[in-house]
Amino acid sequence: MPPPRDTRSEASVSTTAADDPPPRPRVLVAPPPAQTARPLRQAMFASPDFPLELPDDLRAEGVFVNLDGDYSYLTDGYYRTLEAEHEGQLPIPTVQDALDAYVVPLALTRAAAAGLGTPQWEIINDHMISFEPPFILYPINPYMDEGQVVAEQNGLSEAIKSLSMSGKYAMVCQHLPPDSRVDTVRLVLGQCLNPDYQELSARLWRIFRLPLARVRIIVTEREFLFSAISPLKKEELTQNEKAIIKEAGLWRG
């Protein structure tokens, strides 16, 4: 006959265990996901800082060309791109493209990194500017995007007050070289109806990948200097500009 169990010993052991510090929880590390990205996505995101190239075929499966024309944050165009990314498609532009394009300092940096000419520029928040007029002032705030040319010192104070919203936000100041002018180029899938800007338009398309855009260019005697980008909505296109999209097989009514 087995001896009776000593319940006092078991109780003592349980009490001692309860007083000890709890064991450290086990950390389970999930294995990395399988690399299932399509070659198109690899081409577009080969570098996190500066994508390398556009897909050869804009009509390829999995490619979404966003023709809204206004890709600003929280607009319909922005959400269409965001939705395409969530669905695993390759949107043009990407969300990163859309966020960076309309922020003038970021756009200037991206243009310069790609070898495009840019003007002398600086970020300011008051009247302390390194160069004399004429220059272009652009706001850096979520409420305004239109720049303003300041031709003389007399108009500087009013321009700064307006674009900085009475000193609340910084601005970008771009120097205008002597005998230069400011043109606006309308881009549609990297093409422009003005033949003088065809080559430049193709470069801007590869750099920024905005299907529709207005680009301000400073024209000097020797070169084109990139200045800024603003939206060009689909409903604002001319018939000839719509024809470019139709010829590419991307028109959706």
C-alpha positions as CSV (number, residue, x, y, z in Angstrom):
1,M,0.0,0.0,0.0
2,P,1.6,3.3,-1.1
3,P,2.3,5.9,1.6
4,P,-0.2,8.8,1.9
5,R,0.6,11.9,-0.1
6,D,2.1,14.8,1.9
7,T,-0.2,17.7,0.9
8,R,1.7,20.1,3.1
9,S,4.8,19.7,1.0
10,E,2.8,20.5,-2.2
11,A,1.2,23.5,-0.7
12,S,4.6,24.8,0.3
13,V,6.0,24.3,-3.1
14,S,3.0,26.2,-4.7
15,T,3.4,29.1,-2.4
16,T,7.1,29.4,-3.1
17,A,6.5,29.3,-6.9
18,A,3.9,32.1,-6.6
19,D,6.4,34.3,-4.8
20,D,9.0,34.0,-7.6
21,P,9.1,36.5,-10.4
22,P,7.0,35.4,-13.4
23,P,9.0,33.8,-16.3
24,R,9.8,36.2,-19.2
25,P,7.3,35.8,-22.0
26,R,8.5,34.1,-25.1
27,V,9.0,36.4,-28.1
28,L,8.0,34.7,-31.4
29,V,9.6,36.3,-34.4
30,A,7.7,35.8,-37.6
31,P,9.7,34.8,-40.6
32,P,10.1,37.5,-43.3
33,P,7.3,37.5,-46.0
34,A,8.0,35.8,-49.2
35,Q,9.4,38.0,-52.0
36,T,6.3,38.1,-54.2
37,A,6.7,41.6,-55.7
38,R,6.2,41.8,-59.4
39,P,9.1,43.0,-61.6
40,L,7.2,46.3,-62.3
41,R,7.1,47.1,-58.6
42,Q,10.8,46.3,-58.3
43,A,11.6,48.7,-61.2
44,M,9.6,51.5,-59.6
45,F,10.9,51.1,-56.1
46,A,14.5,50.0,-56.8
47,S,15.6,52.9,-54.7
48,P,13.5,54.2,-51.7
49,D,14.8,57.7,-52.3
50,F,14.7,58.0,-56.1
51,P,12.8,55.5,-58.2
52,L,14.6,54.4,-61.3
53,E,12.2,54.2,-64.2
54,L,8.7,54.1,-65.4
55,P,7.2,50.8,-66.7
56,D,7.6,50.4,-70.5
57,D,3.9,49.6,-71.0
58,L,1.5,51.9,-69.1
59,R,-1.4,49.6,-70.0
60,A,0.3,46.5,-68.5
61,E,-1.6,44.5,-65.9
62,G,-1.2,45.8,-62.4
63,V,-0.3,49.4,-63.6
64,F,-2.7,52.1,-62.6
65,V,-2.2,55.5,-64.3
66,N,-4.0,58.1,-62.2
67,L,-5.4,60.8,-64.5
68,D,-7.1,62.8,-61.8
69,G,-4.5,65.5,-62.2
70,D,-4.6,66.8,-58.6
71,Y,-2.7,64.5,-56.3
72,S,-2.6,66.8,-53.3
73,Y,-3.0,65.3,-49.9
74,L,-6.6,64.2,-49.1
75,T,-7.9,64.9,-52.6
76,D,-9.7,62.4,-54.7
77,G,-6.6,61.9,-56.8
78,Y,-4.5,61.2,-53.7
79,Y,-7.0,58.6,-52.4
80,R,-7.1,56.9,-55.8
81,T,-3.4,56.4,-55.7
82,L,-3.5,55.2,-52.1
83,E,-6.3,52.7,-52.9
84,A,-4.3,51.3,-55.8
85,E,-1.3,50.8,-53.6
86,H,-3.4,49.0,-51.0
87,E,-4.8,46.7,-53.8
88,G,-1.2,45.7,-54.8
89,Q,-1.2,47.7,-58.0
90,L,1.6,49.9,-59.2
91,P,0.1,53.5,-59.2
92,I,1.5,56.3,-61.2
93,P,2.2,58.5,-59.4
94,T,3.0,56.7,-56.1
95,V,1.8,58.2,-52.8
96,Q,5.4,59.3,-52.2
97,D,5.5,61.0,-55.6
98,A,2.2,62.7,-54.9
99,L,3.2,64.0,-51.5
100,D,6.6,65.3,-52.6
101,A,5.8,66.9,-55.9
102,Y,3.9,70.0,-54.6
103,V,6.2,70.7,-51.8
104,V,8.6,73.1,-53.5
105,P,11.8,72.4,-51.5
106,L,11.4,68.6,-52.0
107,A,10.6,69.1,-55.7
108,L,13.7,71.3,-56.2
109,T,15.9,68.7,-54.4
110,R,14.5,65.9,-56.5
111,A,15.0,67.8,-59.7
112,A,18.6,68.7,-58.8
113,A,19.4,65.1,-57.9
114,A,18.2,64.0,-61.3
115,G,20.5,66.6,-63.0
116,L,17.8,69.1,-63.9
117,G,18.8,72.8,-63.6
118,T,17.3,74.7,-60.7
119,P,17.6,78.3,-59.6
120,Q,19.4,79.6,-56.6
121,W,16.9,79.2,-53.7
122,E,16.6,79.4,-49.9
123,I,13.9,78.9,-47.2
124,I,13.0,82.1,-45.4
125,N,10.5,83.2,-42.8
126,D,11.1,86.9,-42.8
127,H,12.7,89.7,-44.8
128,M,16.2,88.3,-44.5
129,I,16.9,87.2,-48.1
130,S,20.3,86.6,-49.6
131,F,19.6,88.1,-53.0
132,E,17.8,91.1,-54.4
133,P,14.6,91.1,-56.5
134,P,13.4,89.9,-58.8
135,F,12.6,86.5,-57.3
136,I,9.7,84.1,-56.9
137,L,8.2,83.4,-53.4
138,Y,6.4,80.1,-52.8
139,P,4.5,79.3,-49.6
140,I,5.3,76.2,-47.5
141,N,1.9,75.6,-45.8
142,P,-1.1,73.3,-46.3
143,Y,-3.4,76.1,-47.3
144,M,-1.7,77.8,-50.2
145,D,0.3,76.7,-53.2
146,E,0.5,79.6,-55.7
147,G,3.8,81.4,-55.9
148,Q,4.3,85.1,-56.5
149,V,6.9,87.0,-58.5
150,V,8.4,90.0,-56.6
151,A,9.9,92.3,-59.1
152,E,10.9,95.2,-56.8
153,Q,11.7,95.7,-53.1
154,N,8.5,97.8,-52.7
155,G,6.2,94.8,-53.0
156,L,8.2,92.5,-50.8
157,S,6.6,93.2,-47.4
158,E,3.1,92.6,-48.7
159,A,4.1,89.4,-50.5
160,I,5.8,88.0,-47.4
161,K,2.8,88.9,-45.2
162,S,0.4,87.1,-47.6
163,L,2.4,84.0,-48.4
164,S,3.6,83.4,-44.8
165,M,0.1,84.0,-43.4
166,S,1.5,86.9,-41.3
167,G,4.7,85.1,-40.3
168,K,3.1,81.7,-39.4
169,Y,4.8,79.7,-42.1
170,A,8.1,79.6,-44.0
171,M,8.5,80.3,-47.7
172,V,10.8,79.4,-50.6
173,C,12.6,82.2,-52.3
174,Q,14.0,81.6,-55.8
175,H,16.3,84.0,-57.5
176,L,15.3,85.1,-61.0
177,P,18.5,85.6,-63.2
178,P,18.8,88.7,-65.3
179,D,16.8,88.7,-68.6
180,S,14.8,85.6,-67.6
181,R,11.1,84.9,-67.8
182,V,8.8,82.4,-66.1
183,D,6.8,80.0,-68.3
184,T,4.2,77.4,-67.4
185,V,4.5,74.0,-69.1
186,R,1.4,71.8,-69.3
187,L,2.5,68.1,-69.1
188,V,0.3,65.2,-70.3
189,L,2.0,61.8,-70.0
190,G,5.4,63.5,-70.5
191,Q,4.3,65.4,-73.6
192,C,3.7,69.1,-74.2
193,L,1.9,70.8,-77.1
194,N,4.7,73.4,-77.2
195,P,7.5,71.8,-79.2
196,D,10.1,74.0,-77.5
197,Y,9.5,72.0,-74.3
198,Q,9.2,68.5,-75.6
199,E,12.6,67.2,-74.5
200,L,12.2,68.9,-71.1
201,S,8.7,67.4,-70.7
202,A,10.0,63.9,-71.2
203,R,12.6,64.5,-68.5
204,L,10.1,65.9,-66.0
205,W,7.9,62.8,-66.6
206,R,10.7,60.5,-65.8
207,I,11.7,62.4,-62.7
208,F,8.4,63.2,-61.1
209,R,6.0,60.7,-62.8
210,L,2.9,62.9,-62.6
211,P,0.6,62.0,-65.5
212,L,-0.9,65.5,-65.5
213,A,0.9,68.6,-64.2
214,R,1.6,72.3,-64.6
215,V,5.3,73.0,-64.2
216,R,6.7,76.5,-63.8
217,I,10.0,76.9,-65.6
218,I,12.5,79.8,-65.4
219,V,13.8,80.4,-68.9
220,T,17.2,82.0,-69.3
221,E,19.3,82.6,-72.4
222,R,21.2,79.4,-71.8
223,E,18.9,76.9,-70.1
224,F,15.6,75.9,-68.5
225,L,15.5,76.0,-64.7
226,F,12.9,74.0,-62.8
227,S,10.8,76.1,-60.4
228,A,7.7,74.3,-59.1
229,I,4.8,71.9,-59.9
230,S,1.1,72.5,-59.5
231,P,-2.0,70.4,-60.4
232,L,-3.5,70.2,-63.8
233,K,-7.0,68.6,-63.5
234,K,-8.3,66.3,-66.1
235,E,-11.4,68.5,-66.7
236,E,-9.1,71.4,-67.6
237,L,-7.4,69.6,-70.5
238,T,-7.9,70.8,-74.1
239,Q,-9.0,68.5,-76.9
240,N,-5.5,68.2,-78.2
241,E,-4.2,67.3,-74.7
242,K,-7.0,64.7,-74.3
243,A,-5.9,63.3,-77.7
244,I,-2.5,62.4,-76.1
245,I,-4.2,60.3,-73.5
246,K,-6.5,58.6,-76.1
247,E,-3.5,57.8,-78.3
248,A,-1.8,56.1,-75.3
249,G,-4.9,54.0,-74.8
250,L,-5.6,55.4,-71.3
251,W,-8.6,57.6,-71.8
252,R,-11.4,56.5,-69.5
253,G,-14.2,59.0,-70.3
